[in-house]
Structure formats: structure tokens, C-alpha cells
Amino acid sequence: MTTAVLRKELQGYIAKMPEHKLVILKPLLSEFAKPNYMIEPASPAECKRIEKRVKEYHENPSSFVPWKKRVAK
């Protein structure tokens, strides 16, 4: 079943629902409609830590450990 067909089917169910059931369904559907995650701007403290680490990297690139090596440990 394609997404378009599924959406149309679900919309049909919603169109046929009595109002009292729509009120119950709304919180659930609104929760599903939210993005899975939110990217927030870095805090001033986080920015300072990032700037410090970038400076350390430029001063000594060998201090950098690639992420793949970190997670492999």
C-alpha cells in the first residue's frame, strides 16, 4: 500500500468519525505530527567548548580522534 493510498484511507476514517471520537483522537494525531527531534542552537557554554576544541585541533591535529574509532572501543 502506498503512502498516498494509506493517507486517503485514514482521512476517510476520520471523515466518518463522530465528533466525540475526534476529540479523543486529536492528541494522538498531533503527537505523531511532531518532528522526531528538534535541533536547538548551541548554548554559549557549548559554543565555548566547541571553539576551544577547534583551537586545540588546529594546534595539534593528532589529538583528534575520529568518531568511528571512538565508538569502536
C-alpha positions as CSV (number, residue, x, y, z in Angstrom):
1,M,0.0,0.0,0.0
2,T,1.5,3.4,-1.0
3,T,1.6,6.3,1.4
4,A,-0.9,8.3,-0.7
5,V,-3.4,5.4,-0.6
6,L,-2.9,5.0,3.2
7,R,-3.3,8.7,3.8
8,K,-6.5,8.7,1.8
9,E,-7.9,5.7,3.7
10,L,-7.0,7.2,7.1
11,Q,-8.6,10.5,6.0
12,G,-11.7,8.6,5.1
13,Y,-11.9,7.1,8.5
14,I,-11.5,10.5,10.1
15,A,-14.2,12.0,7.9
16,K,-16.7,9.3,9.1
17,M,-15.9,9.5,12.8
18,P,-18.3,11.0,15.2
19,E,-17.2,14.3,16.9
20,H,-16.7,12.8,20.4
21,K,-14.2,10.3,18.9
22,L,-12.3,13.1,17.0
23,V,-11.7,14.9,20.3
24,I,-10.1,11.7,21.7
25,L,-8.0,11.2,18.5
26,K,-6.7,14.7,18.2
27,P,-3.9,14.5,20.9
28,L,-2.6,11.3,19.5
29,L,-2.5,12.6,15.9
30,S,-1.0,15.9,17.0
31,E,1.8,14.0,18.8
32,F,2.5,11.9,15.7
33,A,2.7,15.0,13.5
34,K,5.5,16.5,15.6
35,P,9.1,16.0,14.3
36,N,11.0,13.2,15.8
37,Y,13.7,15.6,17.1
38,M,14.5,19.2,17.4
39,I,17.8,20.8,16.7
40,E,18.4,23.7,19.1
41,P,21.1,26.4,18.9
42,A,24.1,25.7,21.0
43,S,24.3,27.4,24.3
44,P,27.0,30.0,25.0
45,A,28.9,27.4,27.2
46,E,28.6,24.8,24.4
47,C,29.9,27.3,21.8
48,K,32.9,28.0,24.1
49,R,33.7,24.3,24.4
50,I,33.4,23.9,20.6
51,E,35.7,26.8,20.0
52,K,38.2,25.5,22.5
53,R,38.3,22.1,20.8
54,V,38.6,23.5,17.3
55,K,41.6,25.6,18.5
56,E,43.1,22.5,20.1
57,Y,42.6,20.6,16.9
58,H,44.3,23.3,14.8
59,E,47.2,23.4,17.2
60,N,47.6,19.6,17.3
61,P,45.6,17.7,14.7
62,S,46.9,14.4,16.0
63,S,44.8,15.0,19.1
64,F,41.7,14.5,17.0
65,V,40.1,11.0,17.3
66,P,37.7,10.1,14.5
67,W,34.2,9.2,15.7
68,K,34.4,5.7,14.2
69,K,37.4,4.9,16.4
70,R,35.7,6.3,19.5
71,V,32.5,4.1,19.0
72,A,34.6,1.0,18.1
73,K,36.2,0.9,21.6
